[in-house]
Amino acid sequence: MSDQSERREYARAKVKWPVTLITPESQIEGEIDNFTPKGLFVSCAEVPPSEGILRLVIKVPGRPTMNVAGKVIWSTIIDATESGAKLGVGIQFTEISESDLRVLQEAMAEYHGDEEG
């Protein structure tokens, strides 16, 4: 029995970084749970539109704010209660600068370095 990480194209780095998803109609606050060089898994209380491109403002601790673009690939309910639901959204990058990509790669290297220690 193989685990899900073996089937994935890219390893995930688990983090807890604030992110704002900006749509033409609203701003949705969320938290990045994990990322790869190709995209993010975000938990939030509201699902962004599945059509079109989102602007994402990522607040990486100790680093300049990142501004990237992405599109929703999938969404799911993580947790549902009477007071509301916590949603999970998979977002694929459609635009990311080389410097922002380097920040993600460095953070991923740090994360996987911490796992081995």
C-alpha positions as CSV (number, residue, x, y, z in Angstrom):
1,M,0.0,0.0,0.0
2,S,1.6,3.3,-1.1
3,D,0.9,6.5,0.6
4,Q,-0.4,9.6,-1.2
5,S,2.9,11.5,-1.0
6,E,4.5,8.8,-3.2
7,R,2.0,9.5,-6.0
8,R,2.4,13.3,-5.9
9,E,4.6,15.0,-8.5
10,Y,6.0,17.4,-5.9
11,A,6.6,17.1,-2.2
12,R,4.6,19.4,0.0
13,A,5.9,21.7,2.7
14,K,3.5,22.2,5.6
15,V,3.3,25.8,6.8
16,K,0.8,28.2,8.5
17,W,1.1,31.4,6.4
18,P,-1.6,34.0,6.1
19,V,-2.9,34.6,2.6
20,T,-5.5,37.0,1.0
21,L,-7.3,35.8,-2.1
22,I,-8.4,38.7,-4.1
23,T,-11.3,38.3,-6.5
24,P,-13.1,40.9,-8.6
25,E,-15.9,40.9,-6.0
26,S,-14.2,40.4,-2.7
27,Q,-11.1,39.6,-0.6
28,I,-11.0,36.2,1.2
29,E,-8.7,35.7,4.2
30,G,-7.2,32.3,4.5
31,E,-4.2,30.3,5.7
32,I,-1.8,28.3,3.6
33,D,-1.6,24.7,5.0
34,N,1.0,23.4,2.5
35,F,2.6,24.4,-0.8
36,T,4.7,23.1,-3.7
37,P,6.6,25.1,-6.4
38,K,3.4,24.8,-8.5
39,G,0.6,25.7,-6.1
40,L,-1.0,26.0,-2.6
41,F,-3.5,24.3,-0.4
42,V,-5.4,27.1,1.4
43,S,-8.0,26.7,4.2
44,C,-10.6,29.5,4.4
45,A,-14.2,30.1,5.4
46,E,-15.4,31.1,1.9
47,V,-14.7,29.4,-1.5
48,P,-13.3,31.7,-4.1
49,P,-14.7,31.6,-7.6
50,S,-13.6,28.5,-9.6
51,E,-13.5,30.5,-12.8
52,G,-10.9,33.1,-13.6
53,I,-7.6,34.1,-12.1
54,L,-7.2,35.1,-8.4
55,R,-4.5,37.5,-7.1
56,L,-2.9,36.1,-3.9
57,V,-1.1,38.1,-1.3
58,I,1.1,35.7,0.7
59,K,2.6,36.8,4.0
60,V,5.7,34.7,4.6
61,P,7.1,35.4,8.0
62,G,10.4,37.3,7.9
63,R,10.2,37.8,4.1
64,P,8.6,40.5,1.8
65,T,5.0,39.9,1.0
66,M,4.5,37.8,-2.2
67,N,2.0,38.7,-4.9
68,V,1.2,35.9,-7.2
69,A,-1.7,34.8,-9.5
70,G,-3.5,31.5,-9.5
71,K,-6.6,29.6,-10.4
72,V,-8.8,27.3,-8.3
73,I,-8.2,23.6,-9.3
74,W,-10.4,22.0,-6.7
75,S,-12.2,22.7,-3.3
76,T,-13.5,20.6,-0.5
77,I,-15.1,20.9,3.0
78,I,-12.4,20.2,5.6
79,D,-14.7,20.6,8.7
80,A,-18.4,21.5,9.0
81,T,-20.1,22.7,12.2
82,E,-23.4,24.5,12.9
83,S,-21.6,27.8,12.9
84,G,-20.0,27.3,9.5
85,A,-17.6,25.3,7.4
86,K,-13.8,25.3,7.0
87,L,-13.0,24.9,3.3
88,G,-9.9,23.6,1.6
89,V,-8.9,25.0,-1.8
90,G,-6.3,23.8,-4.2
91,I,-4.8,26.7,-6.1
92,Q,-2.4,26.3,-9.1
93,F,0.0,29.2,-9.8
94,T,-0.6,30.9,-13.1
95,E,2.0,33.7,-12.5
96,I,4.8,33.8,-10.0
97,S,8.1,35.8,-10.2
98,E,11.4,34.1,-10.1
99,S,12.2,35.8,-6.8
100,D,9.0,34.6,-5.2
101,L,9.6,31.1,-6.6
102,R,13.1,31.1,-5.0
103,V,11.5,32.1,-1.6
104,L,9.2,29.1,-1.9
105,Q,12.1,26.8,-2.8
106,E,14.2,28.1,0.1
107,A,11.2,27.6,2.5
108,M,10.7,24.1,1.2
109,A,14.4,23.2,1.6
110,E,14.2,24.5,5.2
111,Y,11.0,22.5,5.9
112,H,12.5,19.3,4.5
113,G,15.8,20.0,6.3
114,D,13.8,20.3,9.6
115,E,12.0,17.0,8.9
116,E,15.3,15.1,8.6
117,G,16.8,16.6,11.8
